[in-house]
Amino acid sequence: MKILSITTSSSICSVSISNDYTLINELSIDDNKTHSENLMPLIDELFKSTNMNLHDINLIVCDKGPRFFYWN
């Protein structure tokens, strides 16, 4: 099962793709409070770097953090 993971609950915005318990690739950016600007381009870059697209993903998971992405 291929999983797209997204975390925006701290100053670091991070995305990754894993295959079950094996990490395929992870990208992150530490630009404090710019998650709303960087999240989608970061996901796009992740897909390009893994030669995958949204149709390859079986599950999307994200954290419910204290702030940043949904506050911007």
N, CA, C and O of each residue as an XYZ file, in Angstrom:
288
protein
N       0.832     -1.170      0.000
C       0.000      0.000      0.000
C       0.883      1.241      0.000
O       1.747      1.383      0.866
N       0.682      2.129     -0.945
C       1.459      3.369     -1.021
C       0.728      4.477     -0.270
O      -0.462      4.716     -0.474
N       1.480      5.147      0.606
C       0.901      6.133      1.519
C       1.572      7.482      1.320
O       2.798      7.584      1.349
N       0.767      8.513      1.119
C       1.247      9.885      1.098
C       1.010     10.463      2.487
O      -0.130     10.528      2.947
N       2.079     10.880      3.154
C       1.988     11.443      4.497
C       2.317     12.926      4.439
O       3.238     13.348      3.740
N       1.542     13.711      5.191
C       1.705     15.161      5.212
C       1.741     15.622      6.659
O       0.890     15.234      7.460
N       2.719     16.445      6.994
C       2.739     17.031      8.326
C       2.991     18.532      8.222
O       3.909     18.983      7.537
N       2.155     19.286      8.915
C       2.251     20.750      8.914
C       2.109     21.301     10.333
O       1.821     22.486     10.505
N       2.303     20.480     11.328
C       2.001     20.887     12.703
C       3.132     21.620     13.417
O       3.002     21.964     14.591
N       4.232     21.860     12.725
C       5.336     22.607     13.328
C       5.849     23.594     12.292
O       5.199     23.802     11.267
N       6.970     24.187     12.532
C       7.538     25.112     11.550
C       8.035     24.377     10.311
O       8.273     24.998      9.275
N       8.191     23.068     10.408
C       8.644     22.253      9.281
C       7.432     21.653      8.569
O       6.573     21.026      9.190
N       7.386     21.854      7.285
C       6.356     21.253      6.439
C       7.010     20.056      5.759
O       8.043     20.198      5.105
N       6.413     18.884      5.911
C       7.042     17.675      5.412
C       6.027     16.780      4.715
O       4.880     16.665      5.146
N       6.469     16.147      3.624
C       5.645     15.187      2.900
C       6.499     13.964      2.594
O       7.710     14.069      2.400
N       5.864     12.824      2.555
C       6.610     11.607      2.229
C       5.687     10.603      1.554
O       4.463     10.666      1.668
N       6.315      9.683      0.853
C       5.605      8.533      0.291
C       6.293      7.294      0.804
O       7.517      7.172      0.749
N       5.492      6.378      1.301
C       6.032      5.100      1.768
C       5.247      3.964      1.131
O       4.109      4.133      0.693
N       5.875      2.827      1.094
C       5.231      1.610      0.639
C       5.153      0.700      1.845
O       6.140      0.072      2.227
N       3.984      0.630      2.440
C       3.796     -0.036      3.718
C       4.750      0.568      4.749
O       4.560      1.714      5.156
N       5.758     -0.166      5.175
C       6.664      0.331      6.212
C       8.003      0.825      5.671
O       8.916      1.116      6.443
N       8.122      0.920      4.355
C       9.372      1.335      3.740
C       9.226      2.738      3.159
O       8.346      2.984      2.334
N      10.077      3.643      3.583
C      10.064      5.003      3.083
C      10.607      5.032      1.658
O      11.697      4.525      1.395
N       9.852      5.622      0.747
C      10.304      5.775     -0.632
C      11.055      7.094     -0.790
O      12.165      7.128     -1.321
N      10.433      8.185     -0.320
C      11.095      9.487     -0.367
C      10.383     10.438      0.584
O       9.193     10.294      0.866
N      11.146     11.415      1.069
C      10.607     12.427      1.970
C      11.218     13.778      1.603
O      12.410     13.879      1.316
N      10.378     14.810      1.619
C      10.839     16.174      1.381
C      10.287     17.069      2.483
O       9.175     16.862      2.969
N      11.074     18.061      2.869
C      10.594     18.981      3.899
C      11.185     20.357      3.664
O      12.196     20.525      2.982
N      10.521     21.326      4.250
C      10.974     22.699      4.163
C      10.723     23.359      5.521
O       9.695     23.124      6.156
N      11.657     24.171      5.946
C      11.546     24.846      7.235
C      11.509     26.358      6.995
O      12.491     27.063      7.230
N      10.364     26.835      6.525
C      10.184     28.252      6.215
C       9.113     28.877      7.099
O       8.326     29.702      6.636
N       9.082     28.504      8.314
C       8.164     29.028      9.325
C       6.982     29.833      8.766
O       7.155     30.931      8.236
N       5.802     29.269      8.896
C       4.530     29.910      8.555
C       4.319     30.153      7.059
O       3.601     31.084      6.694
N       4.909     29.362      6.204
C       4.629     29.474      4.773
C       4.063     28.167      4.228
O       4.135     27.916      3.025
N       3.516     27.357      5.075
C       3.009     26.047      4.660
C       1.945     26.169      3.573
O       1.929     25.372      2.636
N       1.067     27.144      3.684
C       0.003     27.292      2.694
C       0.563     27.593      1.311
O      -0.083     27.286      0.310
N       1.730     28.178      1.235
C       2.375     28.465     -0.047
C       3.219     27.292     -0.538
O       3.365     27.104     -1.746
N       3.764     26.521      0.355
C       4.750     25.497     -0.005
C       4.233     24.066     -0.068
O       4.867     23.213     -0.689
N       3.116     23.790      0.550
C       2.676     22.399      0.645
C       2.402     21.767     -0.715
O       2.936     20.697     -1.004
N       1.599     22.385     -1.541
C       1.257     21.783     -2.836
C       2.474     21.671     -3.759
O       2.642     20.628     -4.391
N       3.334     22.698     -3.870
C       4.549     22.513     -4.680
C       5.466     21.417     -4.134
O       6.137     20.727     -4.901
N       5.493     21.261     -2.815
C       6.313     20.215     -2.216
C       5.776     18.826     -2.579
O       6.550     17.914     -2.870
N       4.463     18.674     -2.561
C       3.852     17.405     -2.959
C       4.124     17.133     -4.441
O       4.448     16.007     -4.819
N       3.994     18.155     -5.269
C       4.286     18.006     -6.693
C       5.730     17.568     -6.920
O       5.993     16.673     -7.723
N       6.656     18.195     -6.219
C       8.073     17.820     -6.324
C       8.304     16.382     -5.863
O       9.102     15.657     -6.457
N       7.611     15.976     -4.813
C       7.722     14.606     -4.311
C       7.255     13.608     -5.363
O       7.923     12.605     -5.614
N       6.106     13.883     -5.977
C       5.601     12.990     -7.029
C       6.581     12.915     -8.193
O       6.841     11.829     -8.711
N       7.118     14.032     -8.604
C       8.073     14.036     -9.720
C       9.335     13.256     -9.371
O       9.864     12.527    -10.210
N       9.818     13.401     -8.151
C      11.061     12.721     -7.758
C      10.896     11.210     -7.619
O      11.876     10.467     -7.671
N       9.660     10.761     -7.443
C       9.404      9.320     -7.302
C       8.773      8.710     -8.549
O       8.475      7.516     -8.579
N       8.570      9.536     -9.583
C       7.882      9.080    -10.801
C       6.521      8.477    -10.490
O       6.116      7.471    -11.072
N       5.832      9.112     -9.564
C       4.501      8.660     -9.169
C       3.521      9.811     -9.355
O       3.913     10.951     -9.603
N       2.237      9.485     -9.230
C       1.203     10.507     -9.230
C       0.116     10.106     -8.239
O       0.206      9.061     -7.595
N      -0.896     10.931     -8.125
C      -1.934     10.694     -7.129
C      -2.649      9.362     -7.331
O      -3.105      8.757     -6.360
N      -2.753      8.905     -8.548
C      -3.416      7.621     -8.823
C      -2.644      6.431     -8.258
O      -3.215      5.355     -8.080
N      -1.364      6.610     -7.976
C      -0.553      5.535     -7.396
C      -0.733      5.429     -5.879
O      -0.315      4.442     -5.273
N      -1.348      6.433     -5.269
C      -1.476      6.502     -3.814
C      -2.747      5.792     -3.355
O      -3.829      6.007     -3.902
N      -2.594      4.942     -2.338
C      -3.729      4.212     -1.775
C      -4.325      4.882     -0.547
O      -5.497      4.685     -0.228
N      -3.513      5.671      0.135
C      -3.956      6.278      1.387
C      -3.231      7.597      1.589
O      -2.034      7.701      1.319
N      -3.955      8.606      2.065
C      -3.358      9.893      2.414
C      -3.565     10.098      3.904
O      -4.682      9.990      4.411
N      -2.474     10.394      4.599
C      -2.551     10.643      6.043
C      -1.943     12.000      6.351
O      -1.006     12.444      5.686
N      -2.490     12.651      7.370
C      -1.932     13.934      7.794
C      -2.128     14.080      9.302
O      -2.985     13.440      9.911
N      -1.313     14.931      9.865
C      -1.450     15.191     11.294
C      -2.466     16.307     11.511
O      -2.798     17.062     10.597
N      -2.934     16.385     12.712
C      -3.814     17.480     13.105
C      -3.052     18.243     14.173
O      -3.169     17.984     15.371
N      -2.290     19.171     13.701
C      -1.390     19.876     14.605
C      -1.993     21.150     15.160
O      -3.156     21.473     14.921
N      -1.188     21.844     15.888
C      -1.681     23.033     16.568
C      -1.844     24.249     15.673
O      -2.449     25.230     16.104
N      -1.318     24.231     14.412
C      -1.418     25.451     13.630
C      -0.820     25.363     12.250
O      -0.813     24.291     11.644
N      -0.326     26.449     11.749
C       0.371     26.724     10.509
C      -0.481     26.563      9.248
O      -1.022     27.563      8.777
N      -0.631     25.378      8.678
C      -1.263     25.297      7.352
C      -2.664     25.869      7.356
O      -2.987     26.670      6.479
N      -3.485     25.508      8.274
C      -4.866     25.961      8.227
C      -5.062     27.318      8.897
O      -6.186     27.820      8.923
N      -4.023     27.921      9.430
C      -4.115     29.279      9.988
C      -3.697     30.332      8.992
O      -4.028     31.503      9.175
N      -2.986     29.965      7.949
C      -2.475     30.950      6.980
C      -3.559     31.416      6.049
O      -3.307     32.242      5.173
